[in-house]
Amino acid sequence: MNFFNSLGLPLALLGAALAALLPGIGSAIGVGKTGQAAAGVVAEDPSQFGKVLVLQLLPGTQGIYGLLIAFIALSQMGILGGGAAAISGAKGLLYLAACLPMALVGYYSAINQGNAAVASIGLEAKRPDQFGKAMIFPAMVETYAILALLVSILAISGVGGLNV
């Protein structure tokens, strides 16, 4: 039982690291795909730069959300303030579990939002008057990233108040 309790802080840190890493990787993939599509459109019509840039930026939000969750978790653990206390194994597992919604949904939604944004960039290239509609498709994917962000924020806040 003592060994398990010694894993509390490492488990909690793993959760924070996953919350930052996975959505960041997904965002890099999504923004990279959309950047390639956007560059093709701008090569043909430089006036489209502003619109395709907005579409390219959308998959990057998950990386920001993941970083936010990591900061909140690290703050709750006392790591950011330099006063980290011992965390029980159970509480470490709870922090890990609380970070997983943002970590996993952030990863997959960033990649899928990138795919939707690539398609929307294609729509913008062919029908520039349809930008509002083109924004809707990747924005729908964003909804699930926001839901995961909220779940992780609420869960981390709840873990902080537990005495386990």
C-alpha positions as CSV (number, residue, x, y, z in Angstrom):
1,M,0.0,0.0,0.0
2,N,2.9,2.3,0.7
3,F,4.3,1.8,-2.8
4,F,0.9,2.7,-4.4
5,N,0.8,6.0,-2.3
6,S,4.2,6.9,-3.5
7,L,2.8,6.8,-7.1
8,G,0.3,9.6,-6.4
9,L,2.3,12.5,-7.6
10,P,3.7,10.7,-10.7
11,L,0.2,9.6,-11.7
12,A,-1.1,13.1,-11.3
13,L,1.8,14.5,-13.3
14,L,1.1,11.9,-16.0
15,G,-2.4,13.2,-16.3
16,A,-1.3,16.8,-16.7
17,A,1.4,15.7,-19.2
18,L,-1.1,13.8,-21.3
19,A,-3.6,16.7,-21.2
20,A,-0.9,18.9,-22.7
21,L,0.8,16.4,-25.0
22,L,-2.0,14.6,-26.8
23,P,-4.1,17.7,-27.8
24,G,-0.9,19.4,-28.7
25,I,0.1,16.6,-31.0
26,G,-3.5,16.5,-32.5
27,S,-3.4,20.2,-33.0
28,A,0.0,20.1,-34.7
29,I,-1.4,17.4,-37.1
30,G,-4.6,19.3,-37.8
31,V,-2.9,22.7,-38.3
32,G,-0.3,21.1,-40.5
33,K,-2.9,19.5,-42.8
34,T,-4.9,22.7,-43.0
35,G,-1.8,24.7,-43.7
36,Q,-1.0,22.6,-46.7
37,A,-4.5,23.0,-48.1
38,A,-4.5,26.7,-47.3
39,A,-1.1,27.3,-49.0
40,G,-2.6,25.7,-52.2
41,V,-5.5,28.0,-52.1
42,V,-3.4,31.1,-51.5
43,A,-1.1,30.2,-54.3
44,E,-4.0,30.4,-56.7
45,D,-5.8,33.4,-55.0
46,P,-3.8,35.4,-52.5
47,S,-6.9,37.4,-51.5
48,Q,-8.2,34.2,-49.7
49,F,-5.3,34.4,-47.2
50,G,-7.4,35.8,-44.3
51,K,-10.3,33.4,-44.7
52,V,-8.1,30.2,-45.0
53,L,-5.9,31.3,-42.1
54,V,-9.0,31.4,-39.8
55,L,-9.9,27.9,-40.9
56,Q,-6.3,26.8,-40.4
57,L,-6.2,28.1,-36.8
58,L,-9.3,26.2,-35.7
59,P,-7.6,22.8,-35.0
60,G,-5.0,24.6,-32.8
61,T,-7.5,25.4,-30.1
62,Q,-7.4,21.9,-28.7
63,G,-3.7,22.3,-27.9
64,I,-4.5,25.5,-26.0
65,Y,-7.3,23.7,-24.1
66,G,-5.0,20.9,-23.2
67,L,-2.3,23.3,-22.0
68,L,-5.0,25.0,-19.9
69,I,-6.0,21.7,-18.3
70,A,-2.4,20.9,-17.5
71,F,-1.9,24.3,-15.9
72,I,-5.0,23.9,-13.8
73,A,-4.0,20.4,-12.7
74,L,-0.4,21.4,-11.9
75,S,-1.8,24.4,-9.9
76,Q,-4.2,22.1,-7.9
77,M,-1.3,19.8,-7.2
78,G,0.9,22.7,-5.9
79,I,3.5,22.1,-8.6
80,L,3.3,25.6,-10.1
81,G,3.5,27.3,-6.8
82,G,6.5,25.3,-5.7
83,G,4.7,23.8,-2.7
84,A,3.8,20.4,-4.0
85,A,2.6,18.2,-1.1
86,A,2.4,14.5,-1.1
87,I,-0.5,13.1,-3.1
88,S,-2.0,9.8,-2.3
89,G,-2.1,7.1,-4.9
90,A,-5.9,7.3,-5.1
91,K,-5.8,11.1,-5.6
92,G,-3.1,10.7,-8.2
93,L,-5.3,8.3,-10.1
94,L,-8.2,10.7,-9.8
95,Y,-6.1,13.6,-11.3
96,L,-5.1,11.3,-14.1
97,A,-8.7,10.3,-14.8
98,A,-9.8,14.0,-14.6
99,C,-7.2,15.0,-17.3
100,L,-8.1,12.1,-19.7
101,P,-11.3,13.6,-21.2
102,M,-9.3,16.6,-22.5
103,A,-6.3,14.5,-23.4
104,L,-8.2,12.0,-25.5
105,V,-11.0,14.1,-26.9
106,G,-8.5,16.9,-27.6
107,Y,-6.3,14.6,-29.6
108,Y,-9.0,13.1,-31.8
109,S,-11.0,16.2,-32.2
110,A,-8.0,18.3,-33.3
111,I,-7.2,15.8,-36.0
112,N,-10.8,15.5,-37.1
113,Q,-11.3,19.2,-37.0
114,G,-8.2,19.6,-39.2
115,N,-9.9,17.2,-41.7
116,A,-13.1,19.1,-41.6
117,A,-11.2,22.4,-42.0
118,V,-9.3,21.0,-45.1
119,A,-12.6,20.3,-46.7
120,S,-13.9,23.7,-45.7
121,I,-10.8,25.3,-47.3
122,G,-11.7,23.4,-50.5
123,L,-15.2,24.8,-50.3
124,E,-13.8,28.3,-49.8
125,A,-11.5,27.9,-52.8
126,K,-14.4,26.9,-55.1
127,R,-17.1,29.1,-53.5
128,P,-15.7,32.1,-51.7
129,D,-19.1,33.4,-51.0
130,Q,-19.8,30.4,-48.7
131,F,-17.3,31.2,-46.0
132,G,-19.9,31.3,-43.2
133,K,-21.1,27.8,-44.2
134,A,-17.5,26.6,-44.5
135,M,-16.8,27.7,-40.9
136,I,-19.7,25.7,-39.5
137,F,-18.2,22.3,-40.4
138,P,-15.0,22.5,-38.4
139,A,-16.8,24.5,-35.7
140,M,-19.1,21.6,-35.0
141,V,-16.1,19.4,-34.1
142,E,-14.9,22.2,-31.7
143,T,-18.1,21.6,-29.6
144,Y,-16.8,18.2,-28.4
145,A,-13.4,19.7,-27.5
146,I,-15.2,22.3,-25.4
147,L,-17.3,19.7,-23.7
148,A,-14.2,17.7,-22.8
149,L,-12.5,20.9,-21.5
150,L,-15.5,21.5,-19.2
151,V,-15.5,18.0,-17.9
152,S,-11.8,18.0,-17.1
153,I,-12.1,21.4,-15.4
154,L,-15.0,20.3,-13.3
155,A,-13.3,16.9,-12.5
156,I,-10.0,18.5,-11.5
157,S,-11.7,21.0,-9.3
158,G,-13.6,18.2,-7.6
159,V,-10.5,16.1,-7.0
160,G,-8.8,19.1,-5.4
161,G,-11.4,19.1,-2.7
162,L,-11.3,15.4,-1.9
163,N,-9.6,13.9,1.1
164,V,-8.4,10.6,-0.3
